[in-house]
């Protein structure tokens, strides 16, 4: 939800500047000889849409989220300003093929910096130009072939040899569908602050992250189900 004044035109220009700076925001995907190929467009129009607020607003938000993307047409991102008499919402819908959670945090941070500055200052906000995603991908591919990476991969392949590929979890009605889908439900619960502190402390002692510890605990619980 947006609180306070908002300069729509300036925000729209800042959003377009983001597309000019980050090639991943100008990337589409096409199939060539049965292989998916990324295509970086030299320029795209990353528009900031304005729509009137409709009640219930949660239904309107869900409708915006459910709009499909055409992977062959960039940008694979939509930003919408929903405007009502007393409330405004700024929404961002993006395809996961170009974004992850960390990227989302960086996106909002950079957009905020551009919006807070005058356009003539934009090129001076960062000391170095942004690394193109294609360059990062090539660096990652090269790192995968490094001797140390291959040694670590061989270690884990040996450690995990013979483990089951799938966990046969019980299903609600006792009948497992023949076709695999990603349909599911979300379960939410709170973890006390004392437990969170112990989690962070344990992760630090192991030289790991809290996310890795929680993911390991989840896998352990699933394999015991």
C-alpha positions as CSV (number, residue, x, y, z in Angstrom):
1,X,0.0,0.0,0.0
2,X,1.3,3.5,-0.9
3,X,1.4,6.1,1.8
4,X,2.1,9.8,1.2
5,X,2.5,11.6,-2.1
6,X,3.6,9.7,-5.3
7,X,5.0,11.3,-8.5
8,X,3.6,8.9,-11.1
9,X,5.6,10.3,-14.0
10,X,8.9,10.3,-12.1
11,X,8.3,6.7,-10.9
12,X,7.5,5.6,-14.5
13,X,10.7,7.2,-15.8
14,X,12.7,5.5,-13.0
15,X,11.1,2.2,-13.9
16,X,12.1,2.6,-17.5
17,X,15.6,3.5,-16.5
18,X,15.8,0.2,-14.6
19,X,15.0,-1.6,-17.9
20,X,17.7,0.3,-19.6
21,X,20.3,-0.7,-17.0
22,X,19.4,-4.4,-16.5
23,X,19.4,-6.6,-19.6
24,X,17.4,-9.3,-17.7
25,X,14.5,-6.9,-17.7
26,X,14.7,-6.8,-21.5
27,X,15.1,-10.6,-21.9
28,X,12.6,-12.9,-23.6
29,X,12.8,-16.6,-24.4
30,X,12.3,-18.6,-27.5
31,X,12.7,-22.1,-28.7
32,X,15.4,-22.9,-31.3
33,X,16.0,-26.4,-32.4
34,X,14.3,-27.8,-29.3
35,X,16.5,-25.6,-27.1
36,X,15.3,-22.6,-25.1
37,X,17.3,-19.5,-26.0
38,X,17.4,-16.2,-24.2
39,X,17.1,-13.1,-26.3
40,X,18.1,-9.7,-25.0
41,X,16.2,-6.9,-26.6
42,X,18.1,-3.6,-27.1
43,X,15.1,-1.6,-25.8
44,X,11.7,-2.4,-24.3
45,X,8.9,-0.3,-22.9
46,X,8.5,-1.1,-19.2
47,X,5.3,0.8,-18.6
48,X,3.8,1.6,-15.2
49,X,0.1,0.8,-15.6
50,X,-2.6,2.8,-13.8
51,X,-5.9,1.2,-13.0
52,X,-8.8,2.2,-10.7
53,X,-9.3,0.4,-7.4
54,X,-12.1,-2.2,-7.4
55,X,-13.5,-3.8,-4.3
56,X,-12.7,-6.3,-2.9
57,X,-9.1,-5.2,-3.6
58,X,-7.7,-8.6,-2.7
59,X,-9.6,-10.1,-5.7
60,X,-8.2,-7.4,-7.9
61,X,-4.7,-8.1,-6.7
62,X,-5.1,-11.8,-7.3
63,X,-6.4,-11.1,-10.8
64,X,-3.3,-9.0,-11.6
65,X,-1.1,-11.8,-10.3
66,X,-2.8,-14.4,-12.4
67,X,-2.3,-12.6,-15.7
68,X,-0.1,-14.9,-17.9
69,X,3.2,-13.8,-19.4
70,X,4.3,-14.5,-23.0
71,X,7.8,-15.7,-22.6
72,X,8.6,-14.7,-26.1
73,X,7.8,-11.1,-25.4
74,X,9.8,-8.9,-23.0
75,X,9.5,-7.5,-20.5
76,X,8.5,-10.4,-18.2
77,X,7.6,-8.0,-15.5
78,X,4.6,-5.8,-14.8
79,X,4.2,-2.9,-12.4
80,X,0.7,-1.6,-11.7
81,X,-0.5,1.4,-9.6
82,X,-4.0,0.8,-8.3
83,X,-5.6,4.1,-7.4
84,X,-8.7,4.6,-5.2
85,X,-10.2,7.6,-3.5
86,X,-8.4,6.9,-0.1
87,X,-6.1,4.1,-0.9
88,X,-3.4,3.3,-3.5
89,X,-1.4,0.1,-4.1
90,X,1.7,-0.5,-6.1
91,X,2.0,-4.0,-7.3
92,X,4.8,-5.9,-9.0
93,X,4.3,-9.1,-11.0
94,X,7.4,-10.8,-12.4
95,X,8.1,-14.2,-14.0
96,X,10.4,-16.4,-11.9
97,X,12.5,-17.1,-14.9
98,X,14.1,-13.7,-14.6
99,X,13.8,-13.0,-10.8
100,X,14.3,-14.7,-7.5
101,X,13.7,-13.5,-4.0
102,X,17.2,-11.8,-3.7
103,X,16.7,-10.1,-7.0
104,X,13.3,-8.7,-5.8
105,X,15.0,-7.1,-2.8
106,X,17.6,-5.5,-5.1
107,X,15.0,-4.4,-7.5
108,X,13.0,-2.4,-4.9
109,X,16.2,-1.0,-3.4
110,X,17.5,0.3,-6.8
111,X,14.1,1.6,-7.9
112,X,13.8,3.5,-4.6
113,X,17.2,5.1,-5.2
114,X,16.4,6.2,-8.7
115,X,13.0,7.5,-7.6
116,X,14.5,9.5,-4.8
117,X,17.0,11.2,-7.2
118,X,16.7,13.5,-10.1
119,X,17.2,11.9,-13.6
120,X,20.4,13.8,-14.2
121,X,21.8,12.1,-11.0
122,X,20.9,8.5,-12.0
123,X,24.2,7.7,-13.7
124,X,26.2,8.8,-10.7
125,X,24.3,6.8,-8.0
126,X,26.4,3.7,-8.5
127,X,30.2,3.6,-8.8
128,X,30.3,0.8,-11.4
129,X,27.9,-0.2,-14.2
130,X,25.6,-3.2,-13.4
131,X,27.0,-6.6,-14.4
132,X,25.0,-8.0,-17.3
133,X,23.2,-11.2,-16.4
134,X,24.7,-13.0,-19.4
135,X,28.2,-12.2,-18.2
136,X,27.2,-13.5,-14.7
137,X,25.9,-16.7,-16.3
138,X,29.1,-17.3,-18.3
139,X,31.1,-16.8,-15.1
140,X,28.9,-19.3,-13.3
141,X,29.3,-21.8,-16.1
142,X,33.1,-21.4,-16.0
143,X,33.0,-21.9,-12.2
144,X,31.1,-25.2,-12.6
145,X,34.0,-26.5,-14.6
146,X,36.7,-25.5,-12.1
147,X,38.6,-28.4,-10.5
148,X,37.5,-27.5,-6.9
149,X,33.8,-27.4,-8.0
150,X,34.1,-30.7,-9.7
151,X,35.8,-32.2,-6.6
152,X,33.0,-31.0,-4.3
153,X,30.3,-32.3,-6.7
154,X,32.0,-35.7,-6.8
155,X,32.0,-35.8,-3.0
156,X,28.3,-35.1,-2.7
157,X,27.4,-37.5,-5.5
158,X,29.3,-40.2,-3.6
159,X,27.6,-39.3,-0.3
160,X,24.1,-39.2,-1.8
161,X,24.4,-42.3,-4.0
162,X,21.6,-44.7,-3.5
163,X,19.2,-42.2,-1.9
164,X,15.6,-42.3,-3.1
165,X,14.7,-39.8,-5.7
166,X,11.2,-39.2,-4.4
167,X,9.6,-39.3,-0.9
168,X,6.4,-41.3,-0.8
169,X,4.4,-38.9,1.4
170,X,0.9,-39.9,2.4
171,X,-1.9,-38.2,0.5
172,X,-5.1,-36.9,1.9
173,X,-7.5,-39.2,0.1
174,X,-5.1,-42.1,-0.2
175,X,-5.0,-41.9,-4.0
176,X,-2.0,-40.4,-5.6
177,X,-2.7,-38.7,-9.0
178,X,-1.2,-40.3,-12.1
179,X,0.0,-36.9,-13.4
180,X,2.3,-34.8,-11.3
181,X,1.2,-31.3,-10.6
182,X,2.4,-28.4,-8.4
183,X,-0.9,-27.8,-6.8
184,X,-0.6,-27.4,-3.0
185,X,-1.5,-25.4,0.0
186,X,0.3,-23.1,2.4
187,X,0.7,-23.7,6.1
188,X,1.9,-20.8,8.3
189,X,3.1,-20.8,11.9
190,X,5.2,-18.6,14.1
191,X,8.6,-19.4,15.6
192,X,9.3,-17.7,18.9
193,X,12.1,-15.2,19.2
194,X,14.2,-17.4,21.5
195,X,14.0,-20.3,19.0
196,X,15.0,-17.9,16.2
197,X,18.1,-16.8,18.2
198,X,19.1,-20.4,18.8
199,X,18.6,-21.2,15.1
200,X,20.9,-18.3,14.1
201,X,23.5,-19.3,16.7
202,X,23.5,-23.0,15.6
203,X,23.8,-22.0,11.9
204,X,26.7,-19.7,12.7
205,X,28.4,-22.5,14.7
206,X,28.1,-24.8,11.7
207,X,29.4,-22.2,9.3
208,X,26.0,-22.3,7.5
209,X,22.9,-20.1,7.1
210,X,19.6,-20.3,8.9
211,X,17.9,-21.1,5.6
212,X,20.1,-24.2,5.1
213,X,19.4,-25.4,8.6
214,X,15.7,-25.0,8.2
215,X,15.8,-26.7,4.8
216,X,17.7,-29.6,6.2
217,X,15.2,-30.0,9.0
218,X,12.4,-30.0,6.5
219,X,14.1,-32.7,4.5
220,X,14.7,-34.8,7.6
221,X,11.1,-34.5,8.6
222,X,9.8,-35.5,5.2
223,X,12.0,-38.6,5.0
224,X,10.7,-39.7,8.4
225,X,7.1,-39.2,7.4
